[in-house]
Amino acid sequence: MNLAVFVGLGFEGKLRSKILPLTAIKEVDKVYIFRREPLVTPLEKAVCISPPLKLRGIKILAELYRIFAYFKLRSKVKIDYIIGIYFFPHLFSAWVLSVLLKTPLISVIIENPNLYKKSLTFKAILKRSFAVAVRGTHSKNIIESLGVDAGKIIIPHNTYELKPLKPPQTKEYDLILIGYFDRDKRIDVFIKAVFRLKEKLSDVRAVIVGDGELYGMMEGLIKALNLEKNISLVGFKENVEEYLLKSRVLAITSQTEGMPMVVLEAMSQGVPCVSSEVGDIGDFLEHGKNALLVEANNVDNFAQDFYRLLTDDDLYRKFSASARQTIEKRAAEFKVGYIAEEWTRVLT
């Protein structure tokens, strides 16, 4: 069996967590990855097909290259399934090719499908799909509401290896936010919540790990609110664990999400979360048990819950222990073999 995968996922660690289970399926011979950037580290049974360097920065040309490269591959190799990961452009391109070349399509929705409920194109893609993979229960329910049979929907988690609990470290930061600086992450909500929190905790320390298109705007907001001594911007870090271990609470202020891996990383090290109640986050974060869940975009509620968790030592210890226990109980779900079995159920 040969698979073709149209995908972005600029951070290679995320890409590998999606591809490894596919390569672990016994019946799979090759996984052809159509991606703008080549793989840095080779994967067994995987072949990455990327445009030349001079085309990678021009989105339309890079996309056309992927499409023509797929046609060329199909002239030599039989592709049993074409997989698109993320609606646009990857799943969209995979859908077009599946129609033109009559190849079974598998849709992988790693973002919140609620974003596309009104899209006729998205509904057409779902109707065409042989199977649909999503990040959690909330997403599954949305896909079902759009007419997809429950038996065609799977929830394959990203691979994640549960690490031993690290010894307690000195906490340099009260709060940490990790993510790409775009509109959906609502980093402005986090910054404004820290501003409100500062009224009660004048020496509060926060760190934001990441970069992106709104970095300059968020840097300007921090300066405008006089928070340079309270919030540190450290840019993109491939290894975020170092910062998680130095932080007391993880903040997720997104207005839309799938199921962020950083939540699992934090929980595994006993770092409790204050998060927007969005996407599939509720599959792992339970309000009042191991986390505090907040209405999305509500600055005041975020500030209140940050204060509550940072000042109530008993509650903090309860959430910290419960977060770790949640991940320990479900550790098997993140192993390559377990996820490969989920995929095998729909592919064979």
N, C-alpha and C positions, 0 to 999 in steps of 0.2 A: 504494500500500500504506500502510495506517495501523496504527501500533503503539500499544498502551497499556502503560505501565510503572508498576508499583506498587513504590515504592522509598522508603527512608529516606535514609541517607547524609547526616548532618547537615552535614558539611563539604562545601561546594559544589564544591570542586576535585575530590573523589572522584566526585561525581555527574556532573560534566561529562566525566570520563574514561570513564565508562560510556556516556553518552548520545551524545557526539560521533560515535563510529563509526557509530551507528545513523542519525543524521541525514545522514551522508556517503554512505549507500547510495542509489544513483541511483533505485531503484524506490520508495523510501520518500517519501511525501508529507508525513505528519505523525507526530510522536511525542508522544503525550499522556502527560504525567508526572503521576501521582497521588501526591502527597507532602504531608506535613503542613506543611512550610514552603514558601513561594513562592520562585521563583528570584530571586536578586538581580540577576544579569546575564542578559539574554535570550539564548536559543540559537536559531539559525536552524532553522526547521522544527519547533521544539519548543513545545508549549503546556503550561504547568504549571497543574494544577488542585488548589487547596489549600483547606482549610476556613477559615471566618472566624476572625479572631484569637481571639475568645472561646472557640472550641471546640478550639484547637490544644493547649492544656495538659491536656485531658481525653481520655486515649487512646481510650477506647471510643467517645466521641462523634466524635472525629476520624476513627476508622476507619469508623464508620457513614456519616459524611459522604462519605468516599472511595467507598464502595460505592454509595451512592445517586447520587453524581455520575457514576459509571461507567454506571449504568443510564440516566441521563438522556442522557449522551453517545451511548450505543448506540442510543437512539431516533432520533438524528439522523445518526449517522456509522457507516459500516461499519468495524469493527475486524477486521483480518486476523489479528493475533496479540496475545495478552496475555502480558506478561512480568512475572515476580516476581523481585525481587532481594533475597535474604536470606530464610531459611525463614519466620520468624515475626516480624511478622504479614504481611509483604508478599507472599511467595510463597503463603502459606496463603490470603490473600484472593483473589489472582489465580487460584488453583486452584479455589476455590469458584465464582467468577464464570465461569471457563472451562467448568465442568460445567453450570452453570445456563443459560448462553447459548451453549453449544456452540461455543466459540472455541478454536482451537489454543493450547496453553500452552507457553511456554518458561520453563524453570526456570534461574535464575542463582544458583549456590551460591558465594558469596564467602567463606564461613566453611569450617571443616573439616567435611566431610560425615560424618566418623567419629562426630560428636556425635549423629547421628540414625539410626545403623544399625539400632537396635532399634525405631524408631518406625514403626508401621503407617501412620500418616498420611503420613510422608515417603515411604515406599515407594509408597503410592497416588498421591502427587503425581508421582513419577518415572515410574510406569506410564502416567500420563495425559499426560506431557510429550511434545510434538512434538520437542523438542531440549533438551539440558541443557548449560549453560556452566559451567565450573569454572575455578579459578585455576591448576592445574598438574597434573603427572603423578600425584602421590600421590592427589589428589582424583579424578582420572579413573579410576584403578584401583579406588577404593572404589565409585564409581558403577557401574562395570562389574560389580563383584562383587554388586551389588544387582539385577542383571538387565537393565540398560540396554545396548542395543547400542552398541558402540564408535563406529559411524558416526553416532550421534545426539549424540555428545559433542564439544564444541569447547572450546578453551582460548584465549579472547580476553583478552589482557593489558590492563591499564589503559594509557591513552595516557601516554607519558612522552617528553619531549624531552631527549635527551642534551646536557648543557651542556658547554662547554669546561672543562677542568681549571683550577680557580682557583689562583692563586699561593699557596704555603704561607703559612699564618697562624700566629700565636702560639697555641699550644694551651693554653687556660685550663683545660680539663677532660681528665682521663685517660679517663673513661667517660661515655657518654651513653645514656639510655634515653628513647624517645619513644613515647607511647601513652596510651590512655584508662585511667583508674584503675578497672579492674574486676577480678573474680576471675581471669579467664582470663589476664590479662597477668602475673600473679604478680610484681608490683612488690615484694612483700615478699621474694621470693627474691633480687632484685637488691640490695635494701637489706642483707639478711643477708650476701650475698656480699661486699659492700663492707666490712662489719664485719669479716669474716674477712681480707680483703685488707689491711685497715689494720694487722693484726698484722705484716705484712712491709713494707708501704709506708705509713708513718704519715701522710704528707702527701698521700695519694691524694685527688683531686678528681673528683667526679662531679656530673652534672646530670640531672634528670628533667624532661622537657617534656611537659605534658599536664595534664588535670584529669579529674574524674569522681567517682562515688559513694564511692570509697574514699580520696579525697584526705586527709581528716582522719585516717583511721586510719593511713595511710602516714606522714603528718607526725608522728603520735604515736610510731610505731615508730622513726623517725629520732631523735627526742628521747630515747626510752627507751634507745637504743643509743649515745647520746652522739656522734652523727654530724653535728650541725648545721654543723660546720666542714668536713665532708667531702662532704656532699651538699646541693646547691641544688635547691629546687623553684621553677620559674619559671612554672608554669601553662601554659595552652594558648597556642600560638603558631601562627598561620596559616603563617608562613614559617619552617620548621625548618632551612633550609639554613644560616642564620646560626650556629646552635648546632652543627650537624654540622661546619662548617668550623673551629670552635674546639675540637673534641674529637678525641681520638686513636682511640678504639674505640667502635663501636656495640654495645650489648647488647640482645639479644632474649631475655627470660626467660619468654615465654608458655608455657603448658601446652597451648595449642591455637592454631593460626593458619591463615590461608589463605596468601597471599603478600603480606606487608606492603610497601607502596610505599616506605617509609622505607629498606628494605634496598637497593633500587635507587638511591635518592638518595645513600645513603652510599657504595655501591660506585662510583658514577660519579665521586665526588670522592676516591676512593682511601682511604676510611675503612673499615678492615677490621672484620669482625663476629665476635663471640662469641655464638652463638645456640643456643637449644633446637633439637634435631633433631625438629621437628614440622611437620605440614602440608606445604605445597608449597615450603618454604624450600630443600629440597635441589635444586630445579631450577636454582638460581643459586648457592647457597653450597656449596662442596665442601670437606669437612674436610681440612685439611692442604695445600690448594692456595691457596684465597683466604679461608679462614675457619677457625674452630674451632667444631665442633658438639658440644653437650653434652646429656646425658640431661636431659629436662625435670625441673624442681624439685630438681635436685641442687646445693645451695648450695656444697658443698665443691669440686665440679668446676668450677663457675663461677668461684669465687675463684682456683683454681689456674690456669685458662686466662686469666683477666684478668691475673694476675701474669706468666704466661709471655709473653703478647703485649706487655705493657707494658715488659718488661725485656729481651727478645731483639730487638735492633735489626735484625738480619739477617732474622729471621722477619717482623717488622713490615713492612720494606721489600718483601719478597717478596709478602706478602698484599696490601699496598696496591696494588702494580703489577698483580698478577693480578686483583684486584677490578675495577679500571678496564678492563682488557683484556676481561674477561668481558662487561661491559656494552657496550663498543664493538663486539664481534663480533655482539651480538644486538640492536643498536639498532633495526634495521628492524622488529622484532616489536612495537615500541611506537608505531609511527606510525599515525595515524588511518586512512590508506588500507589498510594491511596488515590492521588489525583489522576494518575494514569488509568486506574480502574474506572474512574468516573467517565473519562474520555472513551475508554474501550466500550463502555455500555452503549454509546451512541454511534461509534465508528465501525463496530463489527457486528 
